[in-house]
Amino acid sequence: MNTQTIQVLLIEDNLDLAGLLAQMLAATAGPLFELSSVAQLSEGAERLATGDIDLVILDLTLPDSSGLGSLSRIHQQRPEVPIVVLTALNDEQIALRALQEGAQDYLLKEEINAAMLVRALRYAIERKRGEEARSRLAAIVESSRDAIVGMSLEGIIVSWNPGAERIFGYAFEDLVGRPMAVLVPPDCPDEMPLILERLKRGDFVKEFETVRVRKDNERIHIAACVSPIRNSVGAVIGASMISRDIEERIRAEKEREALVHQLQATLAHVNTLKGLLPICASCKKIRDDQGYWTQVEVYVRDRTQAEFTHGICPECAQAYRSGMNKAG
């Protein structure tokens, strides 16, 4: 949206009213409004298609359209543009319905003045920005693979995104209105009451790791972060918990610990051969600590993790062949 001049499209077939609104906006201090007007909805749709309109003022009674159908057409064509509807006193209920169906504000033709007009246009722009921000936030929450759960200060679940359904296995309808404690295994402590008390006091809560139970009774490790939800005046009115599944990481850590323990146990059984070893100069047997003479292979195998295979070295092979030739 242009920060210098706000382009306003007025769709109104009453030329006197259109002229009056133009005069009111021209005399406005502060942000500049540039008004262009058309008398029919079809003309307004064509003008809106140019893409340079920041806000629409729409009469709900036009020569070629009337009622909420006019609002629907404009809203569908440019849903990002805020709309202020114009209506007569006897159509105020329709104006209220228009707010429910996409309009940001409405004005009664019989009561319009310059201050009211400018305020309605400014509020409509800010409301639209707020709606877009909430829509983006909602899209982030809906698309997140993390579990995002809203709860009251009593720990009652009030919102539950698809990520929470994926991680915990429960649909929103299964848990809405139920306490967060239903996710806590029976033999595990429930951290949430203490965390909520800390949030009420305004204390910061660090991310923590814990265990929860899925709908199928399978336990799952999660890393969770709990933050306060505040109202417009800053008071804490609830809490949100963002949780991510860390089951694979925990499983990998356990496997790594098991391998370390296995390695330590293996090393504990390995004895290092050191010191003087009595060995027979003739048969090459070794005398052990009990005084028994055993083959080298047996002695080493029993005291290390080594295993032996037998072969013949090149020198011995040559000597063996020479001896065979002499014997022949």
C-alpha positions in Angstrom: 0.0 0.0 0.0 1.3 3.5 -0.9 2.4 5.2 2.3 2.0 8.7 0.9 -1.4 8.6 -0.8 -4.2 6.2 -0.1 -6.1 5.4 -3.3 -9.8 5.0 -2.5 -12.4 3.7 -5.0 -16.0 4.8 -4.3 -18.7 2.7 -5.9 -21.8 4.9 -5.5 -24.5 6.0 -8.0 -25.6 9.1 -5.9 -23.4 11.8 -7.5 -24.2 14.3 -4.7 -23.0 11.9 -2.0 -20.0 11.1 -4.1 -19.1 14.8 -4.3 -19.6 15.3 -0.6 -17.3 12.4 0.3 -14.7 13.7 -2.1 -14.8 17.1 -0.4 -14.5 15.5 3.1 -11.4 13.6 2.1 -9.8 16.5 0.3 -10.0 18.6 3.5 -8.5 15.8 5.7 -5.2 16.5 7.5 -2.7 13.7 7.9 -2.6 10.9 5.4 -3.7 11.9 1.9 -6.7 10.2 0.3 -7.2 10.2 -3.4 -10.8 9.4 -4.3 -12.0 8.1 -7.7 -15.7 7.2 -8.1 -17.8 5.1 -10.4 -21.6 4.6 -10.4 -22.0 0.9 -11.1 -20.5 -2.3 -9.7 -19.3 -3.4 -13.2 -17.3 -0.2 -13.5 -15.9 -0.6 -10.1 -14.8 -4.2 -10.9 -13.0 -2.8 -14.0 -11.3 -0.1 -12.0 -10.3 -2.5 -9.3 -8.7 -4.7 -11.9 -6.0 -2.1 -12.5 -4.4 -3.1 -9.2 -3.7 0.4 -7.7 -6.6 0.6 -5.3 -5.9 0.6 -1.6 -9.5 0.7 -0.3 -13.1 0.5 -1.6 -16.1 2.3 -0.3 -19.1 0.3 -1.6 -22.8 1.2 -1.7 -24.8 -1.9 -1.3 -27.6 -0.6 -3.5 -26.4 0.0 -7.1 -28.1 0.1 -10.5 -26.6 -3.2 -11.6 -26.3 -5.0 -8.2 -27.7 -4.8 -4.7 -27.2 -6.4 -1.3 -24.4 -8.6 -0.1 -23.9 -9.9 -3.6 -22.1 -6.6 -4.4 -19.7 -7.1 -1.5 -19.1 -10.8 -2.5 -18.1 -9.8 -6.0 -15.6 -7.1 -4.9 -14.2 -9.2 -2.1 -13.6 -12.2 -4.4 -11.9 -10.1 -7.0 -9.5 -8.4 -4.6 -9.7 -10.1 -1.2 -6.6 -8.2 0.1 -8.3 -4.8 -0.3 -10.3 -3.5 2.7 -13.9 -2.6 2.1 -16.2 0.0 3.8 -19.9 -0.4 3.0 -22.4 2.4 2.7 -25.9 1.8 3.8 -29.2 3.5 4.8 -30.5 3.5 8.3 -33.1 0.8 7.5 -30.3 -1.5 6.1 -28.1 -1.5 9.2 -28.7 -5.2 9.8 -27.4 -5.9 6.3 -24.3 -3.8 7.1 -23.7 -6.0 10.2 -23.9 -9.1 8.1 -21.5 -7.5 5.6 -18.9 -7.3 8.4 -19.3 -11.0 9.0 -18.8 -11.7 5.3 -15.6 -9.7 4.6 -16.2 -6.0 5.1 -14.0 -4.1 7.5 -16.5 -1.4 8.5 -19.7 0.4 7.5 -21.1 3.9 7.3 -24.7 5.1 7.5 -25.3 7.6 4.7 -27.5 9.8 6.9 -24.9 10.2 9.6 -21.6 10.6 7.6 -19.3 13.4 8.6 -15.6 14.1 7.8 -14.2 12.7 11.1 -16.4 9.6 10.9 -15.4 9.0 7.3 -11.6 9.3 7.9 -11.8 7.2 11.1 -13.7 4.4 9.3 -11.2 4.4 6.4 -8.2 4.3 8.8 -9.7 1.6 11.0 -10.6 -0.5 7.9 -7.0 -0.4 6.7 -5.7 -1.4 10.2 -8.3 -4.1 10.6 -7.3 -5.6 7.2 -3.7 -5.6 8.2 -4.6 -7.3 11.4 -6.7 -9.9 9.6 -3.8 -10.6 7.2 -1.4 -11.0 10.1 -3.7 -13.4 11.8 -4.2 -15.3 8.6 -0.5 -15.7 8.1 -0.1 -16.8 11.7 -2.9 -19.3 11.3 -1.3 -20.7 8.2 2.0 -21.1 10.0 0.3 -22.9 12.9 -1.7 -25.2 10.5 1.3 -26.1 8.4 3.8 -26.6 11.3 4.9 -30.2 11.8 5.5 -29.3 15.5 2.6 -29.7 17.9 1.1 -26.3 18.8 -1.4 -26.5 21.6 -3.3 -23.6 23.2 -4.6 -24.0 26.7 -6.3 -22.0 29.5 -4.5 -21.1 32.7 -6.1 -24.1 34.3 -4.4 -26.4 31.7 -7.6 -27.0 29.6 -6.9 -27.6 25.9 -8.6 -25.0 23.7 -6.7 -25.3 20.4 -4.9 -28.2 18.7 -3.1 -28.0 15.3 -2.5 -30.8 12.7 1.1 -31.2 14.0 -0.3 -32.1 17.4 -2.6 -34.6 15.8 0.3 -36.2 14.0 2.6 -36.4 17.0 0.1 -37.4 19.7 -2.5 -39.3 17.5 -5.5 -37.4 18.9 -7.9 -35.3 16.7 -8.9 -31.9 18.0 -12.4 -33.1 18.8 -10.9 -35.8 21.0 -9.2 -33.4 23.4 -10.8 -30.0 23.2 -12.1 -29.1 26.7 -10.0 -31.8 28.4 -6.9 -31.2 30.6 -3.4 -31.4 29.3 -2.8 -34.1 31.9 -4.4 -36.7 29.7 -1.1 -36.8 27.8 1.0 -37.5 30.9 1.9 -41.1 31.5 0.5 -42.4 34.9 4.0 -42.9 36.4 5.5 -39.6 35.3 5.2 -36.2 37.0 3.0 -33.5 35.4 5.1 -30.4 35.0 2.3 -28.3 33.5 0.6 -27.0 36.8 3.9 -25.6 38.0 4.7 -24.1 34.6 1.4 -22.4 34.4 1.8 -20.9 37.9 5.2 -19.5 36.7 3.6 -18.0 33.6 0.9 -16.3 35.8 3.7 -14.6 37.8 5.4 -13.5 34.6 8.4 -15.8 35.0 10.3 -17.1 31.9 10.0 -20.9 31.3 12.9 -22.6 29.5 12.5 -25.3 27.0 12.4 -28.7 28.6 12.3 -32.4 27.6 9.7 -34.8 28.9 7.7 -37.9 28.1 4.1 -37.9 26.9 1.7 -40.7 25.9 0.0 -41.0 22.5 -3.5 -42.1 21.8 -2.2 -45.7 21.1 -0.5 -45.7 24.6 2.9 -45.5 23.1 5.3 -43.2 25.0 7.1 -40.5 23.1 9.9 -38.1 24.1 9.3 -34.4 23.3 11.0 -31.1 23.6 8.5 -28.5 24.7 8.4 -24.7 25.0 5.5 -23.0 26.9 4.8 -19.3 26.3 2.1 -17.0 27.8 -0.9 -15.8 25.7 -1.7 -12.2 26.6 -4.7 -10.0 25.9 -4.7 -6.5 24.5 -3.7 -5.0 27.9 -0.9 -7.5 28.5 -2.6 -9.7 31.0 -1.8 -13.5 30.8 -5.0 -15.2 29.8 -3.6 -18.6 28.6 -0.6 -20.5 27.4 0.7 -22.1 24.2 2.9 -25.1 24.1 5.1 -25.9 21.1 6.4 -29.5 21.1 8.6 -31.4 18.7 9.1 -35.1 18.5 12.7 -36.0 19.7 12.1 -39.8 19.8 14.6 -40.5 17.0 17.3 -38.4 18.8 16.6 -40.2 22.1 16.8 -43.6 20.4 20.1 -42.7 18.7 21.5 -41.5 22.1 20.5 -44.8 23.7 22.1 -46.8 20.9 25.3 -44.8 21.2 25.4 -45.3 25.0 24.8 -49.1 24.5 27.7 -49.2 22.0 30.0 -47.3 24.4 29.1 -49.7 27.3 29.7 -52.7 25.0 33.1 -51.3 24.0 34.0 -50.7 27.6 32.9 -54.2 28.6 35.0 -55.7 25.8 38.1 -53.7 26.7 37.7 -54.7 30.3 38.2 -58.4 29.3 41.3 -57.7 27.2 44.5 -58.3 29.1 47.7 -56.7 27.9 50.7 -59.1 27.6 53.7 -57.5 29.3 56.8 -58.4 31.3 59.1 -61.4 30.9 57.5 -64.5 29.4 59.3 -67.8 30.1 59.4 -69.7 26.7 61.0 -73.0 25.9 64.0 -72.5 23.5 63.2 -75.9 21.9 59.4 -76.4 21.6 58.5 -72.6 22.0 55.9 -73.3 24.7 55.2 -70.6 27.3 55.0 -71.3 31.0 51.9 -69.6 32.5 51.4 -68.2 36.0 50.5 -71.6 37.4 53.7 -73.2 36.1 52.1 -75.1 33.2 53.7 -75.1 29.7 51.2 -74.2 27.0 51.4 -73.5 23.3 52.0 -69.9 22.3 48.7 -69.8 20.4 46.7 -71.0 23.4 48.5 -68.6 25.8 47.9 -65.6 23.6 44.3 -66.5 22.7 43.3 -66.9 26.4 44.6 -63.5 27.4 43.6 -61.4 24.4 40.9 -61.1 21.7 43.3 -62.5 19.1 42.6 -65.7 17.1 45.2 -67.7 15.1 45.2 -69.2 11.7 48.1 -71.3 10.4 50.1 -70.9 7.3 53.8 -71.2 6.3 56.2 -68.3 5.7 58.3 -68.1 2.5 61.6 -69.0 4.2 60.1 -72.1 5.8 58.4 -73.1 2.6 61.8 -72.9 0.8 63.5 -74.9 3.5 60.7 -77.5 3.4 61.1 -77.9 -0.4 64.8 -78.2 -0.1 64.5 -80.9 2.5 62.1 -82.8 0.3 64.4 -82.6 -2.7 67.3 -84.0 -0.6 65.1 -86.8 0.7 64.2 -87.7 -2.9 
